[in-house]
């Protein structure tokens, strides 16, 4: 298939570079937020945080796996950041009203204030419970994550996608 025949949202323009930027930026900012929160507020460790991420697929044995399961958790964390970035970029390329909102004053903040919490709600109420086979625990930590997903997930994804053309 020639470059001209490929759908441009997959290969054309700067979509791929924006996806890489959004995924890396989101993975880093959310990872730092979660790490600091886990160490400072919850008196745990960064390794334990990412072992917890890995445990959604590997089970509770992930907590006994040391650095290797923590690294699996880091890879999973970045995989999720890239997946949600790809979903957002797909929507931006398909929906003019999102592009217009992103282009408006404070556009990434406006869109991020919606998209970040949407990501947390989907992950915490659907994806994670399906993987761990137990209902979500909605308490203070859940609400901290909901609010934290605005500046550390939604805004980085939205900012990296600003200016993309359909």
C-alpha positions as CSV (number, residue, x, y, z in Angstrom):
1,X,0.0,0.0,0.0
2,X,1.4,3.4,-0.9
3,X,1.8,6.2,1.6
4,X,-1.0,8.1,-0.1
5,X,-3.4,5.2,0.2
6,X,-2.8,4.7,4.0
7,X,-5.2,6.4,6.4
8,X,-3.4,9.5,7.5
9,X,-4.4,9.1,11.1
10,X,-2.2,6.0,11.3
11,X,0.9,7.2,9.4
12,X,0.4,10.7,8.0
13,X,1.4,14.1,9.3
14,X,2.7,14.2,12.8
15,X,0.2,11.8,14.4
16,X,2.8,9.2,15.3
17,X,5.2,11.7,16.8
18,X,2.3,13.2,18.8
19,X,1.3,9.8,20.0
20,X,4.9,9.1,21.2
21,X,5.0,12.5,22.8
22,X,1.7,12.0,24.6
23,X,2.4,8.5,25.7
24,X,5.8,9.3,27.1
25,X,4.7,12.6,28.7
26,X,1.7,11.0,30.3
27,X,3.6,7.9,31.4
28,X,6.3,10.1,33.0
29,X,4.1,12.7,34.7
30,X,1.5,10.2,36.0
31,X,4.3,7.8,37.1
32,X,6.0,10.6,39.0
33,X,2.8,11.8,40.6
34,X,1.9,8.2,41.7
35,X,5.4,7.5,42.9
36,X,5.6,10.7,45.0
37,X,2.1,10.1,46.4
38,X,2.9,6.5,47.2
39,X,6.1,7.4,49.1
40,X,5.1,10.6,50.8
41,X,1.4,10.2,51.5
42,X,1.0,6.4,51.7
43,X,4.4,5.6,53.2
44,X,5.2,2.9,50.7
45,X,7.8,2.5,48.0
46,X,8.0,3.1,44.3
47,X,8.8,-0.6,43.7
48,X,5.7,-1.6,45.6
49,X,3.6,0.8,43.5
50,X,4.7,-0.8,40.3
51,X,4.5,-4.3,41.7
52,X,0.9,-3.4,42.4
53,X,0.4,-2.4,38.8
54,X,1.9,-5.7,37.7
55,X,-0.3,-7.6,40.1
56,X,-3.3,-6.8,38.0
57,X,-2.0,-9.3,35.5
58,X,0.4,-11.5,37.5
59,X,-1.6,-11.7,40.8
60,X,-0.4,-11.1,44.3
61,X,2.8,-13.1,43.5
62,X,4.0,-9.8,41.8
63,X,4.7,-8.4,45.3
64,X,7.3,-11.1,45.8
65,X,8.9,-10.7,42.5
66,X,11.3,-7.8,43.3
67,X,12.7,-5.5,40.7
68,X,11.6,-7.7,37.8
69,X,7.9,-7.5,38.6
70,X,8.2,-3.8,39.4
71,X,9.7,-3.4,35.8
72,X,6.7,-5.3,34.4
73,X,4.5,-2.8,36.2
74,X,6.4,0.1,34.7
75,X,6.0,-1.4,31.2
76,X,2.3,-1.9,31.9
77,X,2.0,1.7,33.1
78,X,3.5,3.1,30.0
79,X,1.4,0.7,27.8
80,X,-1.7,2.1,29.4
81,X,-0.5,5.7,28.9
82,X,0.1,5.0,25.3
83,X,-3.2,3.2,24.9
84,X,-5.2,6.1,26.3
85,X,-3.1,8.6,24.3
86,X,-3.9,6.6,21.1
87,X,-7.7,6.6,22.0
88,X,-7.5,10.4,22.5
89,X,-5.6,11.1,19.3
90,X,-8.0,8.9,17.4
91,X,-10.9,11.0,18.8
92,X,-9.1,14.3,18.0
93,X,-8.5,13.2,14.4
94,X,-12.2,12.2,14.0
95,X,-14.0,15.0,15.9
96,X,-13.7,18.6,14.9
97,X,-15.3,19.9,18.1
98,X,-12.4,18.4,20.2
99,X,-9.8,20.0,17.9
100,X,-11.7,23.3,18.2
101,X,-11.9,23.0,22.0
102,X,-8.1,22.2,22.1
103,X,-7.4,25.3,20.0
104,X,-9.4,27.6,22.3
105,X,-7.8,29.5,25.2
106,X,-6.7,27.0,27.9
107,X,-7.9,24.2,25.6
108,X,-5.7,21.5,26.9
109,X,-6.7,22.3,30.5
110,X,-10.4,22.2,29.5
111,X,-10.1,19.0,27.6
112,X,-7.8,17.4,30.2
113,X,-10.2,18.2,33.0
114,X,-12.7,16.0,31.2
115,X,-10.5,13.3,29.7
116,X,-8.2,12.6,32.7
117,X,-11.0,11.8,35.1
118,X,-12.7,9.8,32.3
119,X,-9.6,7.7,32.0
120,X,-9.5,7.1,35.8
121,X,-13.2,6.2,35.9
122,X,-12.8,3.7,33.1
123,X,-9.7,2.1,34.6
124,X,-10.9,2.0,38.2
125,X,-14.5,1.0,37.6
126,X,-14.1,-1.3,34.6
127,X,-10.6,-2.4,33.5
128,X,-8.9,-3.1,36.8
129,X,-12.0,-4.8,38.4
130,X,-12.2,-7.0,35.4
131,X,-8.6,-8.0,35.7
132,X,-8.5,-8.5,39.5
133,X,-12.0,-9.9,39.8
134,X,-13.1,-7.7,42.6
135,X,-15.1,-4.5,42.9
136,X,-13.3,-1.1,43.1
137,X,-12.7,0.5,46.5
138,X,-13.9,4.0,46.3
139,X,-12.4,6.0,49.2
140,X,-10.0,8.9,49.7
141,X,-7.3,7.5,47.5
142,X,-9.8,6.9,44.7
143,X,-10.8,10.6,44.8
144,X,-7.1,11.8,44.9
145,X,-6.5,9.7,41.8
146,X,-9.6,11.2,40.1
147,X,-8.4,14.7,40.6
148,X,-4.8,13.8,39.9
149,X,-5.7,12.5,36.5
150,X,-6.6,16.0,35.4
151,X,-3.0,17.5,35.6
152,X,-1.0,14.3,35.3
153,X,-3.0,12.4,32.6
154,X,-5.6,14.5,30.9
155,X,-3.6,17.7,30.3
156,X,-0.4,16.0,29.1
157,X,-2.4,13.9,26.5
158,X,-4.4,16.9,25.4
159,X,-1.4,19.3,25.2
160,X,0.5,16.8,23.1
161,X,-2.4,16.5,20.7
162,X,-3.1,20.2,20.4
163,X,-2.8,21.4,16.8
164,X,-3.2,18.1,15.1
165,X,-5.0,18.3,11.8
166,X,-7.6,15.9,10.5
